Amino acid sequence: MICFEEYLDLLPIRLQSHLSKLRLCSIKLAIGTGRYGNNAIDRNRRFCSLCNLRETEDEYHFVIVCPAYDHYFEKNVS
């Protein structure tokens, strides 16, 4: 069931929105966008276009691994 999670009130509004999109899988990551259309890409080749780690751009890579987002998360946590 989709409902408002109270912990979101503890975050800045901008992060509330991003975290909600991530939880609802409505964020545009290569793991999702690469599966559709005439230019569909094999799952194991849907790499992150923002870093050179040659890893699949999925939720784990986006939040935990990708160095391209490090600055963003550090800046907005406080």
mmJSON file of the N, C-alpha and C atoms, coordinates in Angstrom:
{"data_MODEL":{"atom_site":{
"group_PDB":["ATOM","ATOM","ATOM","ATOM","ATOM","ATOM","ATOM","ATOM","ATOM","ATOM","ATOM","ATOM","ATOM","ATOM","ATOM","ATOM","ATOM","ATOM","ATOM","ATOM","ATOM","ATOM","ATOM","ATOM","ATOM","ATOM","ATOM","ATOM","ATOM","ATOM","ATOM","ATOM","ATOM","ATOM","ATOM","ATOM","ATOM","ATOM","ATOM","ATOM","ATOM","ATOM","ATOM","ATOM","ATOM","ATOM","ATOM","ATOM","ATOM","ATOM","ATOM","ATOM","ATOM","ATOM","ATOM","ATOM","ATOM","ATOM","ATOM","ATOM","ATOM","ATOM","ATOM","ATOM","ATOM","ATOM","ATOM","ATOM","ATOM","ATOM","ATOM","ATOM","ATOM","ATOM","ATOM","ATOM","ATOM","ATOM","ATOM","ATOM","ATOM","ATOM","ATOM","ATOM","ATOM","ATOM","ATOM","ATOM","ATOM","ATOM","ATOM","ATOM","ATOM","ATOM","ATOM","ATOM","ATOM","ATOM","ATOM","ATOM","ATOM","ATOM","ATOM","ATOM","ATOM","ATOM","ATOM","ATOM","ATOM","ATOM","ATOM","ATOM","ATOM","ATOM","ATOM","ATOM","ATOM","ATOM","ATOM","ATOM","ATOM","ATOM","ATOM","ATOM","ATOM","ATOM","ATOM","ATOM","ATOM","ATOM","ATOM","ATOM","ATOM","ATOM","ATOM","ATOM","ATOM","ATOM","ATOM","ATOM","ATOM","ATOM","ATOM","ATOM","ATOM","ATOM","ATOM","ATOM","ATOM","ATOM","ATOM","ATOM","ATOM","ATOM","ATOM","ATOM","ATOM","ATOM","ATOM","ATOM","ATOM","ATOM","ATOM","ATOM","ATOM","ATOM","ATOM","ATOM","ATOM","ATOM","ATOM","ATOM","ATOM","ATOM","ATOM","ATOM","ATOM","ATOM","ATOM","ATOM","ATOM","ATOM","ATOM","ATOM","ATOM","ATOM","ATOM","ATOM","ATOM","ATOM","ATOM","ATOM","ATOM","ATOM","ATOM","ATOM","ATOM","ATOM","ATOM","ATOM","ATOM","ATOM","ATOM","ATOM","ATOM","ATOM","ATOM","ATOM","ATOM","ATOM","ATOM","ATOM","ATOM","ATOM","ATOM","ATOM","ATOM","ATOM","ATOM","ATOM","ATOM","ATOM","ATOM","ATOM","ATOM","ATOM","ATOM","ATOM","ATOM","ATOM","ATOM","ATOM","ATOM","ATOM"],
"id":[1,2,3,4,5,6,7,8,9,10,11,12,13,14,15,16,17,18,19,20,21,22,23,24,25,26,27,28,29,30,31,32,33,34,35,36,37,38,39,40,41,42,43,44,45,46,47,48,49,50,51,52,53,54,55,56,57,58,59,60,61,62,63,64,65,66,67,68,69,70,71,72,73,74,75,76,77,78,79,80,81,82,83,84,85,86,87,88,89,90,91,92,93,94,95,96,97,98,99,100,101,102,103,104,105,106,107,108,109,110,111,112,113,114,115,116,117,118,119,120,121,122,123,124,125,126,127,128,129,130,131,132,133,134,135,136,137,138,139,140,141,142,143,144,145,146,147,148,149,150,151,152,153,154,155,156,157,158,159,160,161,162,163,164,165,166,167,168,169,170,171,172,173,174,175,176,177,178,179,180,181,182,183,184,185,186,187,188,189,190,191,192,193,194,195,196,197,198,199,200,201,202,203,204,205,206,207,208,209,210,211,212,213,214,215,216,217,218,219,220,221,222,223,224,225,226,227,228,229,230,231,232,233,234],
"type_symbol":["N","C","C","N","C","C","N","C","C","N","C","C","N","C","C","N","C","C","N","C","C","N","C","C","N","C","C","N","C","C","N","C","C","N","C","C","N","C","C","N","C","C","N","C","C","N","C","C","N","C","C","N","C","C","N","C","C","N","C","C","N","C","C","N","C","C","N","C","C","N","C","C","N","C","C","N","C","C","N","C","C","N","C","C","N","C","C","N","C","C","N","C","C","N","C","C","N","C","C","N","C","C","N","C","C","N","C","C","N","C","C","N","C","C","N","C","C","N","C","C","N","C","C","N","C","C","N","C","C","N","C","C","N","C","C","N","C","C","N","C","C","N","C","C","N","C","C","N","C","C","N","C","C","N","C","C","N","C","C","N","C","C","N","C","C","N","C","C","N","C","C","N","C","C","N","C","C","N","C","C","N","C","C","N","C","C","N","C","C","N","C","C","N","C","C","N","C","C","N","C","C","N","C","C","N","C","C","N","C","C","N","C","C","N","C","C","N","C","C","N","C","C","N","C","C","N","C","C","N","C","C","N","C","C"],
"label_atom_id":["N","CA","C","N","CA","C","N","CA","C","N","CA","C","N","CA","C","N","CA","C","N","CA","C","N","CA","C","N","CA","C","N","CA","C","N","CA","C","N","CA","C","N","CA","C","N","CA","C","N","CA","C","N","CA","C","N","CA","C","N","CA","C","N","CA","C","N","CA","C","N","CA","C","N","CA","C","N","CA","C","N","CA","C","N","CA","C","N","CA","C","N","CA","C","N","CA","C","N","CA","C","N","CA","C","N","CA","C","N","CA","C","N","CA","C","N","CA","C","N","CA","C","N","CA","C","N","CA","C","N","CA","C","N","CA","C","N","CA","C","N","CA","C","N","CA","C","N","CA","C","N","CA","C","N","CA","C","N","CA","C","N","CA","C","N","CA","C","N","CA","C","N","CA","C","N","CA","C","N","CA","C","N","CA","C","N","CA","C","N","CA","C","N","CA","C","N","CA","C","N","CA","C","N","CA","C","N","CA","C","N","CA","C","N","CA","C","N","CA","C","N","CA","C","N","CA","C","N","CA","C","N","CA","C","N","CA","C","N","CA","C","N","CA","C","N","CA","C","N","CA","C","N","CA","C","N","CA","C","N","CA","C","N","CA","C","N","CA","C","N","CA","C"],
"label_alt_id":[null,null,null,null,null,null,null,null,null,null,null,null,null,null,null,null,null,null,null,null,null,null,null,null,null,null,null,null,null,null,null,null,null,null,null,null,null,null,null,null,null,null,null,null,null,null,null,null,null,null,null,null,null,null,null,null,null,null,null,null,null,null,null,null,null,null,null,null,null,null,null,null,null,null,null,null,null,null,null,null,null,null,null,null,null,null,null,null,null,null,null,null,null,null,null,null,null,null,null,null,null,null,null,null,null,null,null,null,null,null,null,null,null,null,null,null,null,null,null,null,null,null,null,null,null,null,null,null,null,null,null,null,null,null,null,null,null,null,null,null,null,null,null,null,null,null,null,null,null,null,null,null,null,null,null,null,null,null,null,null,null,null,null,null,null,null,null,null,null,null,null,null,null,null,null,null,null,null,null,null,null,null,null,null,null,null,null,null,null,null,null,null,null,null,null,null,null,null,null,null,null,null,null,null,null,null,null,null,null,null,null,null,null,null,null,null,null,null,null,null,null,null,null,null,null,null,null,null,null,null,null,null,null,null],
"label_comp_id":["MET","MET","MET","ILE","ILE","ILE","CYS","CYS","CYS","PHE","PHE","PHE","GLU","GLU","GLU","GLU","GLU","GLU","TYR","TYR","TYR","LEU","LEU","LEU","ASP","ASP","ASP","LEU","LEU","LEU","LEU","LEU","LEU","PRO","PRO","PRO","ILE","ILE","ILE","ARG","ARG","ARG","LEU","LEU","LEU","GLN","GLN","GLN","SER","SER","SER","HIS","HIS","HIS","LEU","LEU","LEU","SER","SER","SER","LYS","LYS","LYS","LEU","LEU","LEU","ARG","ARG","ARG","LEU","LEU","LEU","CYS","CYS","CYS","SER","SER","SER","ILE","ILE","ILE","LYS","LYS","LYS","LEU","LEU","LEU","ALA","ALA","ALA","ILE","ILE","ILE","GLY","GLY","GLY","THR","THR","THR","GLY","GLY","GLY","ARG","ARG","ARG","TYR","TYR","TYR","GLY","GLY","GLY","ASN","ASN","ASN","ASN","ASN","ASN","ALA","ALA","ALA","ILE","ILE","ILE","ASP","ASP","ASP","ARG","ARG","ARG","ASN","ASN","ASN","ARG","ARG","ARG","ARG","ARG","ARG","PHE","PHE","PHE","CYS","CYS","CYS","SER","SER","SER","LEU","LEU","LEU","CYS","CYS","CYS","ASN","ASN","ASN","LEU","LEU","LEU","ARG","ARG","ARG","GLU","GLU","GLU","THR","THR","THR","GLU","GLU","GLU","ASP","ASP","ASP","GLU","GLU","GLU","TYR","TYR","TYR","HIS","HIS","HIS","PHE","PHE","PHE","VAL","VAL","VAL","ILE","ILE","ILE","VAL","VAL","VAL","CYS","CYS","CYS","PRO","PRO","PRO","ALA","ALA","ALA","TYR","TYR","TYR","ASP","ASP","ASP","HIS","HIS","HIS","TYR","TYR","TYR","PHE","PHE","PHE","GLU","GLU","GLU","LYS","LYS","LYS","ASN","ASN","ASN","VAL","VAL","VAL","SER","SER","SER"],
"label_asym_id":["A","A","A","A","A","A","A","A","A","A","A","A","A","A","A","A","A","A","A","A","A","A","A","A","A","A","A","A","A","A","A","A","A","A","A","A","A","A","A","A","A","A","A","A","A","A","A","A","A","A","A","A","A","A","A","A","A","A","A","A","A","A","A","A","A","A","A","A","A","A","A","A","A","A","A","A","A","A","A","A","A","A","A","A","A","A","A","A","A","A","A","A","A","A","A","A","A","A","A","A","A","A","A","A","A","A","A","A","A","A","A","A","A","A","A","A","A","A","A","A","A","A","A","A","A","A","A","A","A","A","A","A","A","A","A","A","A","A","A","A","A","A","A","A","A","A","A","A","A","A","A","A","A","A","A","A","A","A","A","A","A","A","A","A","A","A","A","A","A","A","A","A","A","A","A","A","A","A","A","A","A","A","A","A","A","A","A","A","A","A","A","A","A","A","A","A","A","A","A","A","A","A","A","A","A","A","A","A","A","A","A","A","A","A","A","A","A","A","A","A","A","A","A","A","A","A","A","A","A","A","A","A","A","A"],
"label_entity_id":["1","1","1","1","1","1","1","1","1","1","1","1","1","1","1","1","1","1","1","1","1","1","1","1","1","1","1","1","1","1","1","1","1","1","1","1","1","1","1","1","1","1","1","1","1","1","1","1","1","1","1","1","1","1","1","1","1","1","1","1","1","1","1","1","1","1","1","1","1","1","1","1","1","1","1","1","1","1","1","1","1","1","1","1","1","1","1","1","1","1","1","1","1","1","1","1","1","1","1","1","1","1","1","1","1","1","1","1","1","1","1","1","1","1","1","1","1","1","1","1","1","1","1","1","1","1","1","1","1","1","1","1","1","1","1","1","1","1","1","1","1","1","1","1","1","1","1","1","1","1","1","1","1","1","1","1","1","1","1","1","1","1","1","1","1","1","1","1","1","1","1","1","1","1","1","1","1","1","1","1","1","1","1","1","1","1","1","1","1","1","1","1","1","1","1","1","1","1","1","1","1","1","1","1","1","1","1","1","1","1","1","1","1","1","1","1","1","1","1","1","1","1","1","1","1","1","1","1","1","1","1","1","1","1"],
"label_seq_id":[1,1,1,2,2,2,3,3,3,4,4,4,5,5,5,6,6,6,7,7,7,8,8,8,9,9,9,10,10,10,11,11,11,12,12,12,13,13,13,14,14,14,15,15,15,16,16,16,17,17,17,18,18,18,19,19,19,20,20,20,21,21,21,22,22,22,23,23,23,24,24,24,25,25,25,26,26,26,27,27,27,28,28,28,29,29,29,30,30,30,31,31,31,32,32,32,33,33,33,34,34,34,35,35,35,36,36,36,37,37,37,38,38,38,39,39,39,40,40,40,41,41,41,42,42,42,43,43,43,44,44,44,45,45,45,46,46,46,47,47,47,48,48,48,49,49,49,50,50,50,51,51,51,52,52,52,53,53,53,54,54,54,55,55,55,56,56,56,57,57,57,58,58,58,59,59,59,60,60,60,61,61,61,62,62,62,63,63,63,64,64,64,65,65,65,66,66,66,67,67,67,68,68,68,69,69,69,70,70,70,71,71,71,72,72,72,73,73,73,74,74,74,75,75,75,76,76,76,77,77,77,78,78,78],
"pdbx_PDB_ins_code":[null,null,null,null,null,null,null,null,null,null,null,null,null,null,null,null,null,null,null,null,null,null,null,null,null,null,null,null,null,null,null,null,null,null,null,null,null,null,null,null,null,null,null,null,null,null,null,null,null,null,null,null,null,null,null,null,null,null,null,null,null,null,null,null,null,null,null,null,null,null,null,null,null,null,null,null,null,null,null,null,null,null,null,null,null,null,null,null,null,null,null,null,null,null,null,null,null,null,null,null,null,null,null,null,null,null,null,null,null,null,null,null,null,null,null,null,null,null,null,null,null,null,null,null,null,null,null,null,null,null,null,null,null,null,null,null,null,null,null,null,null,null,null,null,null,null,null,null,null,null,null,null,null,null,null,null,null,null,null,null,null,null,null,null,null,null,null,null,null,null,null,null,null,null,null,null,null,null,null,null,null,null,null,null,null,null,null,null,null,null,null,null,null,null,null,null,null,null,null,null,null,null,null,null,null,null,null,null,null,null,null,null,null,null,null,null,null,null,null,null,null,null,null,null,null,null,null,null,null,null,null,null,null,null],
"Cartn_x":[0.833,0.0,0.884,0.543,1.289,0.684,1.511,1.066,2.274,2.021,3.086,3.859,5.166,6.03,6.479,6.292,6.562,8.031,8.954,10.368,10.695,9.854,10.098,10.033,9.264,9.184,10.517,11.42,12.72,13.723,13.387,14.283,13.881,14.835,14.481,13.521,12.661,11.634,12.233,13.344,13.971,14.346,14.894,15.255,14.023,12.955,11.705,11.228,11.253,10.806,11.68,12.985,13.9,13.797,13.709,13.606,12.281,11.223,9.926,9.974,10.58,10.706,11.541,12.594,13.443,12.654,11.909,11.119,10.004,9.474,8.394,8.913,10.24,10.887,10.486,10.301,9.955,11.12,12.296,13.491,14.082,14.581,15.033,16.472,16.62,17.924,18.02,19.225,19.434,18.834,18.769,18.21,16.751,16.034,14.647,14.465,15.154,14.957,15.554,16.545,17.205,16.447,15.329,14.603,13.543,13.245,12.139,12.611,11.722,11.943,12.775,13.04,13.822,15.285,15.756,17.159,17.341,16.545,16.651,18.071,18.551,19.92,19.849,20.727,20.779,20.97,20.334,20.372,21.803,22.702,24.081,24.915,24.308,25.035,24.409,23.535,22.888,23.735,24.868,25.852,25.461,25.987,25.821,26.591,25.942,26.595,27.307,27.224,27.824,29.177,29.528,30.832,31.504,32.739,33.48,33.718,32.849,33.006,32.486,31.757,31.193,30.339,29.482,28.542,27.129,26.235,24.837,24.258,23.567,22.955,21.596,21.632,20.415,20.34,19.358,19.171,20.373,20.953,22.12,23.287,23.558,24.66,24.396,23.171,22.789,23.009,22.594,22.647,23.979,24.545,25.701,27.036,27.089,28.367,28.798,27.925,28.303,28.945,30.195,30.873,30.291,29.567,28.99,27.93,27.339,26.3,26.807,28.058,28.599,28.411,28.817,28.735,27.283,26.38,24.963,24.43,24.683,24.145,24.824,26.123,26.816,26.304,26.073,25.625,24.239,23.349,21.965,21.594,22.491,22.163,22.008,22.836,22.799,21.613],
"Cartn_y":[-1.178,0.0,1.251,2.213,3.458,4.451,4.922,5.934,6.777,7.879,8.773,8.149,8.124,7.606,8.771,8.649,9.749,10.175,9.253,9.623,10.666,10.785,11.781,13.205,13.406,14.731,15.173,14.242,14.565,15.05,14.918,15.288,16.616,17.319,18.517,18.13,19.044,18.761,18.188,18.734,18.255,16.775,16.364,14.959,14.084,14.618,13.856,13.418,14.343,14.062,13.009,13.168,12.224,10.835,10.765,9.465,8.788,9.556,8.991,8.431,9.16,8.679,7.402,7.338,6.161,4.959,5.149,4.055,3.595,4.494,4.151,3.693,3.626,3.233,4.138,5.417,6.36,7.273,6.915,7.668,7.053,7.866,7.37,6.873,5.591,4.944,4.019,3.758,2.94,1.55,1.017,-0.322,-0.37,0.744,0.8,1.355,2.431,3.084,2.281,1.458,0.696,-0.522,-0.833,-2.045,-1.819,-0.556,-0.248,0.295,0.218,0.848,0.033,0.642,-0.02,-0.159,0.671,0.653,-0.041,-1.068,-1.784,-2.334,-2.279,-2.695,-3.905,-4.872,-6.024,-5.534,-6.219,-5.809,-5.619,-6.492,-6.413,-5.347,-4.598,-3.536,-2.163,-2.041,-0.758,0.002,0.481,1.122,2.549,2.985,4.365,5.276,6.326,7.253,8.398,8.443,9.539,9.201,7.935,7.562,6.569,6.244,5.321,3.972,3.587,2.311,1.123,1.402,0.354,-0.615,-0.063,-0.859,-0.542,-1.505,-1.311,-0.195,0.748,1.846,1.391,0.875,0.485,1.279,0.986,1.748,1.636,0.454,0.268,1.128,1.081,1.885,3.373,3.805,5.214,5.73,4.977,5.454,5.163,3.997,3.547,3.708,3.401,3.252,4.47,5.033,6.028,7.279,7.566,8.746,10.06,10.003,11.219,11.838,11.046,11.544,11.837,11.517,11.728,13.161,14.091,15.494,15.916,15.438,15.791,15.352,14.095,13.579,14.221,14.443,15.089,16.497,17.202,18.601,18.73,17.797,17.939,17.184,16.434,15.661,16.572,17.574,18.415,19.356],
"Cartn_z":[0.0,0.0,0.0,-0.807,-0.884,0.103,1.009,1.968,2.377,3.02,3.45,4.605,4.479,5.542,6.415,7.707,8.636,8.662,8.372,8.393,7.324,6.314,5.279,5.835,6.891,7.512,8.106,8.332,8.918,7.875,6.594,5.503,4.884,4.272,3.501,2.368,1.97,0.964,-0.313,-0.77,-2.007,-1.9,-0.765,-0.588,-0.416,0.16,0.285,-1.09,-2.018,-3.372,-4.05,-3.954,-4.599,-3.983,-2.681,-2.018,-2.362,-2.432,-2.811,-4.224,-5.158,-6.539,-6.597,-5.804,-5.772,-5.252,-4.194,-3.619,-4.538,-5.352,-6.281,-7.647,-7.797,-9.058,-10.21,-9.932,-10.991,-11.346,-10.899,-11.225,-12.506,-13.395,-14.7,-14.619,-14.344,-14.319,-15.525,-15.982,-17.187,-17.051,-15.842,-15.647,-16.105,-15.986,-16.414,-17.806,-18.115,-19.409,-20.558,-20.293,-21.346,-21.815,-21.194,-21.575,-22.637,-22.96,-23.862,-25.204,-26.165,-27.461,-28.422,-29.555,-30.599,-30.219,-29.316,-28.906,-27.562,-27.288,-26.018,-25.842,-24.606,-24.276,-23.356,-23.565,-22.658,-21.228,-20.283,-18.878,-18.362,-18.717,-18.21,-18.915,-19.871,-20.57,-20.342,-19.371,-19.072,-18.048,-18.523,-17.646,-17.285,-16.163,-15.715,-16.68,-17.136,-18.066,-17.346,-16.028,-15.274,-14.658,-14.634,-14.07,-15.012,-14.759,-15.621,-14.956,-14.034,-13.338,-14.142,-15.226,-16.088,-15.287,-14.431,-13.652,-14.113,-13.939,-14.284,-13.422,-14.065,-13.32,-12.79,-11.567,-10.865,-9.565,-8.737,-7.508,-6.586,-6.475,-5.614,-6.089,-7.379,-7.925,-7.705,-7.96,-7.824,-6.401,-5.404,-4.019,-3.339,-3.564,-2.78,-3.505,-4.784,-5.479,-6.279,-7.074,-8.081,-7.475,-7.853,-7.325,-7.872,-8.965,-9.551,-8.634,-7.769,-6.875,-5.463,-5.173,-3.829,-3.355,-4.171,-3.79,-3.527,-4.345,-4.193,-2.835,-2.472,-1.222,-0.014,-0.066,1.044,1.257,0.18,0.248,0.866,0.589,1.0,2.28,2.863,4.06,5.266,5.399,6.605,6.623],
"occupancy":[1.0,1.0,1.0,1.0,1.0,1.0,1.0,1.0,1.0,1.0,1.0,1.0,1.0,1.0,1.0,1.0,1.0,1.0,1.0,1.0,1.0,1.0,1.0,1.0,1.0,1.0,1.0,1.0,1.0,1.0,1.0,1.0,1.0,1.0,1.0,1.0,1.0,1.0,1.0,1.0,1.0,1.0,1.0,1.0,1.0,1.0,1.0,1.0,1.0,1.0,1.0,1.0,1.0,1.0,1.0,1.0,1.0,1.0,1.0,1.0,1.0,1.0,1.0,1.0,1.0,1.0,1.0,1.0,1.0,1.0,1.0,1.0,1.0,1.0,1.0,1.0,1.0,1.0,1.0,1.0,1.0,1.0,1.0,1.0,1.0,1.0,1.0,1.0,1.0,1.0,1.0,1.0,1.0,1.0,1.0,1.0,1.0,1.0,1.0,1.0,1.0,1.0,1.0,1.0,1.0,1.0,1.0,1.0,1.0,1.0,1.0,1.0,1.0,1.0,1.0,1.0,1.0,1.0,1.0,1.0,1.0,1.0,1.0,1.0,1.0,1.0,1.0,1.0,1.0,1.0,1.0,1.0,1.0,1.0,1.0,1.0,1.0,1.0,1.0,1.0,1.0,1.0,1.0,1.0,1.0,1.0,1.0,1.0,1.0,1.0,1.0,1.0,1.0,1.0,1.0,1.0,1.0,1.0,1.0,1.0,1.0,1.0,1.0,1.0,1.0,1.0,1.0,1.0,1.0,1.0,1.0,1.0,1.0,1.0,1.0,1.0,1.0,1.0,1.0,1.0,1.0,1.0,1.0,1.0,1.0,1.0,1.0,1.0,1.0,1.0,1.0,1.0,1.0,1.0,1.0,1.0,1.0,1.0,1.0,1.0,1.0,1.0,1.0,1.0,1.0,1.0,1.0,1.0,1.0,1.0,1.0,1.0,1.0,1.0,1.0,1.0,1.0,1.0,1.0,1.0,1.0,1.0,1.0,1.0,1.0,1.0,1.0,1.0,1.0,1.0,1.0,1.0,1.0,1.0],
"B_iso_or_equiv":[0.0,0.0,0.0,0.0,0.0,0.0,0.0,0.0,0.0,0.0,0.0,0.0,0.0,0.0,0.0,0.0,0.0,0.0,0.0,0.0,0.0,0.0,0.0,0.0,0.0,0.0,0.0,0.0,0.0,0.0,0.0,0.0,0.0,0.0,0.0,0.0,0.0,0.0,0.0,0.0,0.0,0.0,0.0,0.0,0.0,0.0,0.0,0.0,0.0,0.0,0.0,0.0,0.0,0.0,0.0,0.0,0.0,0.0,0.0,0.0,0.0,0.0,0.0,0.0,0.0,0.0,0.0,0.0,0.0,0.0,0.0,0.0,0.0,0.0,0.0,0.0,0.0,0.0,0.0,0.0,0.0,0.0,0.0,0.0,0.0,0.0,0.0,0.0,0.0,0.0,0.0,0.0,0.0,0.0,0.0,0.0,0.0,0.0,0.0,0.0,0.0,0.0,0.0,0.0,0.0,0.0,0.0,0.0,0.0,0.0,0.0,0.0,0.0,0.0,0.0,0.0,0.0,0.0,0.0,0.0,0.0,0.0,0.0,0.0,0.0,0.0,0.0,0.0,0.0,0.0,0.0,0.0,0.0,0.0,0.0,0.0,0.0,0.0,0.0,0.0,0.0,0.0,0.0,0.0,0.0,0.0,0.0,0.0,0.0,0.0,0.0,0.0,0.0,0.0,0.0,0.0,0.0,0.0,0.0,0.0,0.0,0.0,0.0,0.0,0.0,0.0,0.0,0.0,0.0,0.0,0.0,0.0,0.0,0.0,0.0,0.0,0.0,0.0,0.0,0.0,0.0,0.0,0.0,0.0,0.0,0.0,0.0,0.0,0.0,0.0,0.0,0.0,0.0,0.0,0.0,0.0,0.0,0.0,0.0,0.0,0.0,0.0,0.0,0.0,0.0,0.0,0.0,0.0,0.0,0.0,0.0,0.0,0.0,0.0,0.0,0.0,0.0,0.0,0.0,0.0,0.0,0.0,0.0,0.0,0.0,0.0,0.0,0.0,0.0,0.0,0.0,0.0,0.0,0.0],
"pdbx_formal_charge":[null,null,null,null,null,null,null,null,null,null,null,null,null,null,null,null,null,null,null,null,null,null,null,null,null,null,null,null,null,null,null,null,null,null,null,null,null,null,null,null,null,null,null,null,null,null,null,null,null,null,null,null,null,null,null,null,null,null,null,null,null,null,null,null,null,null,null,null,null,null,null,null,null,null,null,null,null,null,null,null,null,null,null,null,null,null,null,null,null,null,null,null,null,null,null,null,null,null,null,null,null,null,null,null,null,null,null,null,null,null,null,null,null,null,null,null,null,null,null,null,null,null,null,null,null,null,null,null,null,null,null,null,null,null,null,null,null,null,null,null,null,null,null,null,null,null,null,null,null,null,null,null,null,null,null,null,null,null,null,null,null,null,null,null,null,null,null,null,null,null,null,null,null,null,null,null,null,null,null,null,null,null,null,null,null,null,null,null,null,null,null,null,null,null,null,null,null,null,null,null,null,null,null,null,null,null,null,null,null,null,null,null,null,null,null,null,null,null,null,null,null,null,null,null,null,null,null,null,null,null,null,null,null,null],
"auth_seq_id":[1,1,1,2,2,2,3,3,3,4,4,4,5,5,5,6,6,6,7,7,7,8,8,8,9,9,9,10,10,10,11,11,11,12,12,12,13,13,13,14,14,14,15,15,15,16,16,16,17,17,17,18,18,18,19,19,19,20,20,20,21,21,21,22,22,22,23,23,23,24,24,24,25,25,25,26,26,26,27,27,27,28,28,28,29,29,29,30,30,30,31,31,31,32,32,32,33,33,33,34,34,34,35,35,35,36,36,36,37,37,37,38,38,38,39,39,39,40,40,40,41,41,41,42,42,42,43,43,43,44,44,44,45,45,45,46,46,46,47,47,47,48,48,48,49,49,49,50,50,50,51,51,51,52,52,52,53,53,53,54,54,54,55,55,55,56,56,56,57,57,57,58,58,58,59,59,59,60,60,60,61,61,61,62,62,62,63,63,63,64,64,64,65,65,65,66,66,66,67,67,67,68,68,68,69,69,69,70,70,70,71,71,71,72,72,72,73,73,73,74,74,74,75,75,75,76,76,76,77,77,77,78,78,78],
"auth_comp_id":["MET","MET","MET","ILE","ILE","ILE","CYS","CYS","CYS","PHE","PHE","PHE","GLU","GLU","GLU","GLU","GLU","GLU","TYR","TYR","TYR","LEU","LEU","LEU","ASP","ASP","ASP","LEU","LEU","LEU","LEU","LEU","LEU","PRO","PRO","PRO","ILE","ILE","ILE","ARG","ARG","ARG","LEU","LEU","LEU","GLN","GLN","GLN","SER","SER","SER","HIS","HIS","HIS","LEU","LEU","LEU","SER","SER","SER","LYS","LYS","LYS","LEU","LEU","LEU","ARG","ARG","ARG","LEU","LEU","LEU","CYS","CYS","CYS","SER","SER","SER","ILE","ILE","ILE","LYS","LYS","LYS","LEU","LEU","LEU","ALA","ALA","ALA","ILE","ILE","ILE","GLY","GLY","GLY","THR","THR","THR","GLY","GLY","GLY","ARG","ARG","ARG","TYR","TYR","TYR","GLY","GLY","GLY","ASN","ASN","ASN","ASN","ASN","ASN","ALA","ALA","ALA","ILE","ILE","ILE","ASP","ASP","ASP","ARG","ARG","ARG","ASN","ASN","ASN","ARG","ARG","ARG","ARG","ARG","ARG","PHE","PHE","PHE","CYS","CYS","CYS","SER","SER","SER","LEU","LEU","LEU","CYS","CYS","CYS","ASN","ASN","ASN","LEU","LEU","LEU","ARG","ARG","ARG","GLU","GLU","GLU","THR","THR","THR","GLU","GLU","GLU","ASP","ASP","ASP","GLU","GLU","GLU","TYR","TYR","TYR","HIS","HIS","HIS","PHE","PHE","PHE","VAL","VAL","VAL","ILE","ILE","ILE","VAL","VAL","VAL","CYS","CYS","CYS","PRO","PRO","PRO","ALA","ALA","ALA","TYR","TYR","TYR","ASP","ASP","ASP","HIS","HIS","HIS","TYR","TYR","TYR","PHE","PHE","PHE","GLU","GLU","GLU","LYS","LYS","LYS","ASN","ASN","ASN","VAL","VAL","VAL","SER","SER","SER"],
"auth_asym_id":["A","A","A","A","A","A","A","A","A","A","A","A","A","A","A","A","A","A","A","A","A","A","A","A","A","A","A","A","A","A","A","A","A","A","A","A","A","A","A","A","A","A","A","A","A","A","A","A","A","A","A","A","A","A","A","A","A","A","A","A","A","A","A","A","A","A","A","A","A","A","A","A","A","A","A","A","A","A","A","A","A","A","A","A","A","A","A","A","A","A","A","A","A","A","A","A","A","A","A","A","A","A","A","A","A","A","A","A","A","A","A","A","A","A","A","A","A","A","A","A","A","A","A","A","A","A","A","A","A","A","A","A","A","A","A","A","A","A","A","A","A","A","A","A","A","A","A","A","A","A","A","A","A","A","A","A","A","A","A","A","A","A","A","A","A","A","A","A","A","A","A","A","A","A","A","A","A","A","A","A","A","A","A","A","A","A","A","A","A","A","A","A","A","A","A","A","A","A","A","A","A","A","A","A","A","A","A","A","A","A","A","A","A","A","A","A","A","A","A","A","A","A","A","A","A","A","A","A","A","A","A","A","A","A"],
"auth_atom_id":["N","CA","C","N","CA","C","N","CA","C","N","CA","C","N","CA","C","N","CA","C","N","CA","C","N","CA","C","N","CA","C","N","CA","C","N","CA","C","N","CA","C","N","CA","C","N","CA","C","N","CA","C","N","CA","C","N","CA","C","N","CA","C","N","CA","C","N","CA","C","N","CA","C","N","CA","C","N","CA","C","N","CA","C","N","CA","C","N","CA","C","N","CA","C","N","CA","C","N","CA","C","N","CA","C","N","CA","C","N","CA","C","N","CA","C","N","CA","C","N","CA","C","N","CA","C","N","CA","C","N","CA","C","N","CA","C","N","CA","C","N","CA","C","N","CA","C","N","CA","C","N","CA","C","N","CA","C","N","CA","C","N","CA","C","N","CA","C","N","CA","C","N","CA","C","N","CA","C","N","CA","C","N","CA","C","N","CA","C","N","CA","C","N","CA","C","N","CA","C","N","CA","C","N","CA","C","N","CA","C","N","CA","C","N","CA","C","N","CA","C","N","CA","C","N","CA","C","N","CA","C","N","CA","C","N","CA","C","N","CA","C","N","CA","C","N","CA","C","N","CA","C","N","CA","C","N","CA","C","N","CA","C","N","CA","C","N","CA","C","N","CA","C"],
"pdbx_PDB_model_num":[1,1,1,1,1,1,1,1,1,1,1,1,1,1,1,1,1,1,1,1,1,1,1,1,1,1,1,1,1,1,1,1,1,1,1,1,1,1,1,1,1,1,1,1,1,1,1,1,1,1,1,1,1,1,1,1,1,1,1,1,1,1,1,1,1,1,1,1,1,1,1,1,1,1,1,1,1,1,1,1,1,1,1,1,1,1,1,1,1,1,1,1,1,1,1,1,1,1,1,1,1,1,1,1,1,1,1,1,1,1,1,1,1,1,1,1,1,1,1,1,1,1,1,1,1,1,1,1,1,1,1,1,1,1,1,1,1,1,1,1,1,1,1,1,1,1,1,1,1,1,1,1,1,1,1,1,1,1,1,1,1,1,1,1,1,1,1,1,1,1,1,1,1,1,1,1,1,1,1,1,1,1,1,1,1,1,1,1,1,1,1,1,1,1,1,1,1,1,1,1,1,1,1,1,1,1,1,1,1,1,1,1,1,1,1,1,1,1,1,1,1,1,1,1,1,1,1,1,1,1,1,1,1,1]
}}}
